[in-house]
Amino acid sequence: MTEAVAQKTLVIPQLVVGLGNPEPKYDQTRHNIGFAAVDALSRCWKIPLAENRKFQGDYGEGIAPNGDKIRLLKPLTYMNRSGQAMQAVTSWYKLQPELVLVIYDDMDLPLGKTRLRLSGSAGGHNGMKSAIAHLGTQNFPRLRIGIGKPKNASTSDESGAISHVLGRFSTAENQMVSAVLQFVAECVELSLKQGVEKAMNICNSRSFESSQS
């Protein structure tokens, strides 16, 4: 029994999806940090992204650092319908949900923190609600990037939350965001080489602090 547990299948993503909104007015906003993460991977791995109408998103594929084929996707369906684009890719390539790693923003995590998990609920995130609905399960890995809560905002202040996620990072925050995105790329590479579960140990234990603090 113990040996069987030790030999359980590693979860190695074959599709990395970053969540965000497509219009220029949403570019570089907190809600689009998933897009920024996939852009960082695209540059790092030299995998160009181009609009793919069949997949309803900016899409690219190439060879990952582990030597296997990897696919990158930024859905252009708007956040609330992110799952449509994900389903288009997984259906075409017959990928199981557990092979899809989704990267997105999380207000419940402070800026500078990341969380990698093998599964979980949407946690109120509309992009993840759509992903779960279209993939038909919540058993797929996800990497949440903390964007923090708006300052002096009550939990019931929905308009404050919306303006926060659709706002841009400050100049001081941008320096930390660059470091976080580099770390996210390292976490994804580790997930590809050693499996998501092993990468969780690294990704969930480190946090970045602003040089201004």
Beta strands, then each sheet from edge to edge (+ up, - down):
strand 1: 15-18
strand 2: 50-52
strand 3: 57-63
strand 4: 69-75
strand 5: 100-106
strand 6: 114-117
strand 7: 142-146
sheet 1: 2+ 3- 4+ 1+ 5+ 7+ 6-
end
